[in-house]
Amino acid sequence: MTYTKAFFEQLDKQDPLAPFQAQFALNAGEIYLDGNSLGARPKAALARAQQVVEQEWGQDLIRSWNKHQWFELPYRIGNKIASLIGAEDGEVVCTDATGLNLYKAVSTALQLNPSRKIVLMEGSNFPTNNYMVQGLLSQLGDEYQVRFVEEAQLLEQIDEQVAVVCLTQVHYKTGRVLDMQAITEYAQQKGCLVVWDLCHSAGALPVDLNGANADLAVGCTYKYLNGGPGSPAFIFVAKRHHNLVQQPLSGWWGHKAPFDFNRDYQPGQGISQMLSGTQAIISLAVAEVGIDLMCAADMQELRKKSQALTRYFIELLDQECGQYGFALVSPRDDEKRGSQVALSHAQGYPIMQALIDAGVIGDFRAPDILRFGFAPLYNSYVDIWEAVQRFKIIMDEERWREAQFNQRHAVT
């Protein structure tokens, strides 16, 4: 069929998630398609930030650890995230950065599988994952190694030598979705533990960690959970693994009795051991606002809309810009695609800069990938129409050739 603006306007009228858009601070005339990198700000986040800074910090000061339950924030928010990723209360804490949590998770998994020395990962991972695991293994000794593979060789490379399979469910560049349940089951049959990275999954599609019998998982809150730039990440440890080993970043918040101030470390019980140092209270408090919005949404409806948004975007680009040499990098199959669309083009960088200048905000990933992340809570169907029309003008008029769009910025 040939798509029209009226078609997308009708979809918006029927969208059960449409009321959520009013809860976000969005710029007039701008189409924000970068929720897979940094989620939009919930309007209520500003008032929450003012409250925690002016009253809780400014007036109540140190009393807020008890009066405003600052000490409980990592657990309270962790339990909310647990409800979004198929975990139980007490299996998730919100803390630290994704890389630090990955270090803890892989270290824990290696201790749980001490006779094996190989961590299997995708080489095309977001680089932090690879770097953190390489750093960890360099500390453990030469007998430890990373086995890098890609999706096509994944199952054949999972064998009885592998201690830990560490994978990202939704690939950061392509948006491809791995089958968490099937891979976890296969790896565990081979005697491996499995660590999942949910950075591009949590808040973008239904996740069921316990349904898949996952061992450990990590993820961030600043993408689809709309927690704000640099907001704390989270870590999941299945209850069957609690209290069996000790993660190495043994800070005072993970101590069994932190306010006893003992000289020697004694690990806390359960998920508390995954905490390290003093928590980022302001960031945690603000992040909770976006997480609460996600908890109020129907994840099945969200996934349905995500698949539709990305599918229509792909098909409308085929209709309007098919002659300009873009290659679809993301899977065309809805079930295999996360909530983003990735295209490759030799002039991807200047094209993306021209799009951003025209008010269509995506991002670029080297060497030639244009990424567009769709957040169903605040992206409308008509956003697709408007974005592709601006895309078409840029390509028809070759605006991307302008010198200003060919100057590389530090952040792409």
N, C-alpha and C positions, 0 to 999 in steps of 0.2 A: 504494500500500500504506500501511498504518498502521504507523508505526515504534514499536518498543518498546525498552526498555533492553536486553533480552536480545539483540536484533538487533545492537546496537553492541558488546556484550560479546563476541559471537561474532567480529565483525570484528577486535577486538583480539587474540583468540587466534590469528588467522591472519596477523597483521601482521608481515612480515619486518623492519620497522624498529623494532618494539616494544622490543628490547633497548637501543636508544639512550637511552630515557627515563631509565634508571638512571644515566646519565652527567651528568645535569643536577640542579642544586639547585633543587627546586620546593617551594613552600610547601604544606603539608598543607591540604586543604580548599579550595584556591584553584585556579581554572581560568584559566590565563594565555593570553589570546588577543590579545597585543600584540607578538608576535614580529616584526611588520612595522614596529615602532617601536624596540623594544629587545629583543634576544634574551635568553633566560634564561642564567644563568651556568652554564657547565660546571663540574662539581665540581673538576676538576683545575686550574682557573684559580687557585684560592686557593693551592695549593701552588706553582704556577709564580710567582705574584706574590711569595710569601714567599721563594722561591729567588732571584729577580732582585734583590729589595730587600735581603735579609739577606746573601746570599753574594756575588752578582756585584757589586752596588753597595757593600754594607756592608763586605765583606772584601777583595774583589779590586780594587775601585775602578777607577782608570783603566786598569789592566791588562786589564779585561774587554773593551775594544774589540778586542783580539786574542785573549785567552784564551777568551772566550765568544762570539766572532764577532759582537759587537754591530754592527760595521760592515756585515756581510753581511745583517742581518735584513731590510731592505726588499726585497732581491733574493730571498732564500730564501722569504719569505712570498709575494712577488709570483709566484714560479714555482708555488707551491701554488695560489694563486688562479687562475692561468692555466689550470691543469688543470680548474677548475670552470667556466670561461667560454669554452672553446674557443680558447684562445690557446697560443702556444708559449713555452717557456722564453726569457727575455730580452725578452719583450714587455710585461711587467707589473711595476710596483713598487708596494709598499704604503707609502704616505706621505701626510702632510698631511691636509687635510679635503676632502670632496667638492667644495665650492665652489672651493677653491683649485685643485684638479685640473681642474675644468671650465674655469676661467680659462686654465690652461695649454693644455688640449686645444683649446679654440675658437681661442685665439690661434695655436696651431700650425697648425690647419686653415686659418685665414684667410691665413697666410703661404704655405701650400701652394697657395692659389687666389687670388693677389694681384689679379687683374683684376676681381674681384667684391666687392661691399661689403655684402651682405645675409646675415643669419643668420636662418633660419626656425626657429621654436619654437612649441610649444603654449602659449597664454596661461594655461592652467589647470595648467601645470607646478607642481611644488613651488617656491615663490617664490624660494628661493635661486638656482635656475638662471637665472631671469629677471633677478634683481638682478645677479648676477655678469656676465652677458653685457652687460646695459645699462651696467654700470660699465666693462667693457673697451672697448666701442664708444665711450663718451664720451671715452675717452683717445685713441682713434684718429682722431677727427675727425668732422665733421658729415656727411660722405659715407657713413658707415657707419650702418646701421639694422637693427633687429629687425623681422621680419615675423611677427606673432603670428597663428596659425591654430588651429583645433581639428580633431579627427580627420576629421570629415566633409569638410573642404575641403583636407585635407593634400596629397594627390597633385596636385590641380589647382593648388595654390599653389607646388609645387616646379617651378621653371623655370630658364631659362638665366641669370637675373639672380642667383640664389641662390648664395652661396659655400659656406655650411655649413648643413646640416640637423642640428639639435641636438634630440634627442628622448629621452624616457624610455620604456623598453620597457614597464614595468608602471606604470600611473598610480597615484600615491600615494593619491588619494582613492577612485577607483572600482575599482581593481584590474584594469582593462582592459589586455589584452596587445596590443601592436602587432606586426605581422608584420615582424620585423627583416630577414629576407632579402629579401622583396619590396620593402620601402621602400628599403633600401640599394641594391638593384639599380636601381630606378627613378631614385633621386636621382643615382647615379653616371652613368647614361645621360644625364642632364641636365647633367653636368659638375660636380656638387656633391660635396663631402666630407661624410661623415656621422659625427657624434659621438653615441654612445649612453650614456645614464645607466642603470646597472644596479642602482641602490640597492634596488629591490624585485624584482629578478630573481635576483641572485647568491645561491645557496643556496636559492632557492625553486623554480626550474625549470631545466631544462637550457638552457644558453646556448652558442651556437657562433659566436663572433665571426669566426673565420677562415672558417668555412663560409659565413657571410653576406658575407664580404669587407669587413667593417667597417673603417673607417679609424682611429678612436680611440674610447675608451670610458672611463668613470669609474664608480665605485661606492663604497659604504661597507661596513664590516665589522661594524657594531654591530647590524644587524637579523638577517637569517637566518643570517649567519655567526657570530653569537654572540661577537663580539670584545670586548664590554664598552662601557659608556657613553663616547662620544667616542673610540672606538678609531680608528686611522688608516684612511683611505680607500685607494683604489687607482686607478691610471691605466694604461690600455693604449694602446700605439701600435703599429700594424702594422709589421712589419720593413721593408716597402717604403718607409716614410716616415722611417726612421731617418737621422739625420745630414744631412737636407736643409735644415732651418731650425732656428732657436734659440728655445726658449720663453723668455718674458720674465722669469720669476722666477729669475734666474740666481744662485743661492746657491752657497756653497762646496762643498756635497756634490755638485753637478752639474758641478763643474769636472773637467777631464780628469786633473788631478793635484792633488787637494785638499791633500795634505800637502807640496806644493812651496811653497805659500803665495805664489804669484805675485801681482803687483799687479793684472794684467788678467785678465778672465775668458776662459777657453778652454773651450768646451763639451765635456763628456764624450761618449763614443761610445755609440750605441745608447740603450737605455732609461734609462741612468744620468743623462742630461741632464734627465730629468723630476724629479729630486730637487732640492731647494732648500737649506733650512737643516738644522741638526743634527736628527736624528730623535728621536722620542718613544720611547725604548728600553723603558721599563716597559710602556707601552701596546702596543707592537709585540709584546713577549714574551708578554703575556697574551692578546692577540688570536690569536696562533698556536694556542693551545689549541682554541678554537672552530673555527678553520679546519681543523685536523687532524681534528676529528670529522666535519666536512662532507666532507672528502676521503675518509674511510672509508666513506661512505654511497654507495649506488647511486642516482645522480641520476634514473634512469628510475623506480625504485621510489618515490623521494621525490615525483616529479611525480604519479605515479599516486595516491599517498595524499593529496597536497595537493588534487587535484581531487575525490577522494571526500569528504574532510573538509568542504570548502567546499560541495559539492553537498548532502550530507546535512544540513548546518547550515541551508542555505536551505530545503530541503524540510521539515525538522522545524519551523522557524519558521513556515512556511506552515501546517503542521498545528496547531501549538499557539497561535500568536499572530496568525493571519491576519486577525482581526477588528479589530486595533488600529491600522490605518492606516499601517503601514510600507511604504515603497516600496523595492524592490530597485534599487540603483544599479549594482552590479556586474553584468557579463554573466552570464546564466544558462547560456550555452554554456560547457562546461568548457574548451574549447580557447582561448577568448578571455578567460578569467579567470585572474589570478595566484593567489597563495596567501592571499587575503583576501576578506572579504565586507563590502560597504558598504551600509548602509541609510540612508534619509532619513526623518526624522520631525520635525514642528514642535517637539516637546519633546525633541529628541535629546540636548541637554546634560544635563538633569536625569535622563533615563532612564539615560544612561551612568553618571552619578554614583551612581545607585541600584544599578546592576549592579556597579560596582566595590566598593561597600559590601557587596554580597552575595557578593563573592569571585569575580566574573566580570570579569576585567581586559581591557578593550578601551580605545579612546580615541575622542575626539570631534574632528571637523574642521568648522570653521565653513563654511557657516552652519547646517547641519542634519544632518551626516553622522555616523553611528555606525560605527566601523571595528572589524573583528575579524580579526586576523591569525593564520593557522594555521601552526605550525612542525611539520612532520611528524616531526622527530626527537624531539620531546618531547610533542606533543599526541596524546592517544589518541582513539579513536572514542567511548568512553564520555564523554569530556569534552563532546562535543556534546550528549549527552542531559542531562547535569547542568547545563550552561550554559543550555539552553533551558528546563528546568524552573524554574530560578531567574528567568529572563527572564519566564516566564509568571506567576509569583507577583507580581512587581513590577508587571506590567501589570494583572493581575486585581484586585489590592488597591490600585492607584494609589499605590504607595509613592513614585514619582518626584515626587509633589506636595509632599512634605515640604520644609520650608524649607531644611534643610541641603543638599539636593541641588540647590537652585536658586541657590546662591551661587557665583559664578564664581571659579575659581582662575586663577593666572597661567599655568599650563601645563594644557592641555586634552587 
